[in-house]
Amino acid sequence: MKVLQLCNKPPYPPVDGGTMAMNSITQGLLEAGCEVRVLSVCSDKHPVRHDRMTEEYLARTRFEAVHLDLGIHPLGAAVAMLCGESYHVKRFVSNDFARRLREILEEEDFDIIHIESIFLTPYVPLIRNHSRARIILRAHNVEHLIWRRIAQGTRNPLKRWYLKHCSLTLRAYETEHANDFDGVMCITANDARLYGEMGCRRPVTAIPFGVEPEPMGYVDTEPDSLFHIGSMDWMPNREGIDWLLREVWPAVHRRLPQVRLYLAGRNMPDSLLHSDIEGVHVVGEVPDAMYFIGSKQINVVPLLSGSGIRVKIIEAMSAGKAVVTTTVGAEGIDYEDGRHLLIANTPDEFADRIARLVEDPDYCAEVGRNAYRLIAEEYNTPVLTKKILAFYNKILSR
């Protein structure tokens, strides 16, 4: 099977949740014997990192990227708002990307065009005009849901109004284009249900993100340590950490003064890098995410908004770590609260769940072991690749 994978940012090296999810599909398809070609958008925010790309990856995927200016420009945002358009999507429209995509489609035939994210939907008409391939959308999130949840939690009235507007235009776009594809592959069952509610009449399936479970027994774990790792230029992560530091951490620090909280991730804001909060260590981007995860005891993911599945939670569970998160954070994971991870939706609940794990190391270790087994059995890449190929074949047979 020949697959052209279109990515909204370079999927390699896998440095955040989105790139890990995309690269998981690339690697899974390659290992299953598919021929995969990758064409990606890149930008100043998400540049191509050739120094970290392996020769094998470049050879097997024939990776290419086209640079787009994805910066936020007030005039462009204002025009989109006045026209009732989604500025989030409009920024991805590029003559250069369209030209290269057309050239590739004229050079060779594909069975599947796999589109990562709704933001590359504007290129569907071009694909239809130059290819007989089936088009699959990989919906990492229901995008408008993220912005609606962020708007609901925003205190500034003007900012809340604008974010609500972003949510409404994204919902209108997602609804209008829900049937542009031959099939939609969501990451969670909840997102698949929402696509149905948006009027999608195409085949929709839910296939989560896959990892290779990695026991971290070779890494010394710091006792009484909490950690969060995630890209801090993604607004839900920033919102959640602000809430954690403001509403949860003071109670945790009073009750457990020996506990240390470590914050890691790309694009850490200066306000956090230069903060001086007792017991909190802001480390920024780390060279080896899995080593960092292995070196800490408890993963805290205070997600208040978002959609899809939280890749960093899956990654931490695959390393045998106990996780405390919200109901939103755990969406898409087939978990049992208290067994595979711990759910907390209020500041008091969050502090209590953390304290329970810290004060009972045996229970903390048990939750980590259960988490590892769950990921190894249900969220490993080979198992999920079989489901992806089955969905592809279903679409090809229609």
Secondary structure, 3 states (H helix, E strand, C coil): CEEEEEECCCCCCCCCHHHHHHHHHHHHHHHCCCEEEEEEEECCCCCCCHHHCCHHHHHHHCCEEEECCCCCCHHHHHHHHHHCCCHHHHCCCCHHHHHHHHHHHHHCCCCEEEEECHHHHHHHHHHHHHCCCEEEEEECCCHHHHHHHHHHCCCCHHHHHHHHHHHHHHHHHHHHCCCCCCEEEECCHHHHHHHHHCCCCCCEEECCCCECCCCCCCCCCCCCEEEEECCCCCHHHHHHHHHHHHHHHHHHHHHCCCCEEEEECCCCCHHHHCCCCCCEEEEECCCCHHHHHHCCCEEEECCCCCCCCCHHHHHHHHCCCEEEECCCCCCCCCCCECCCEEECCCHHHHHHHHHHHHHCHHHHHHHHHHHHHHHHHHCEHHHHHHHHHHHHHHHHCC
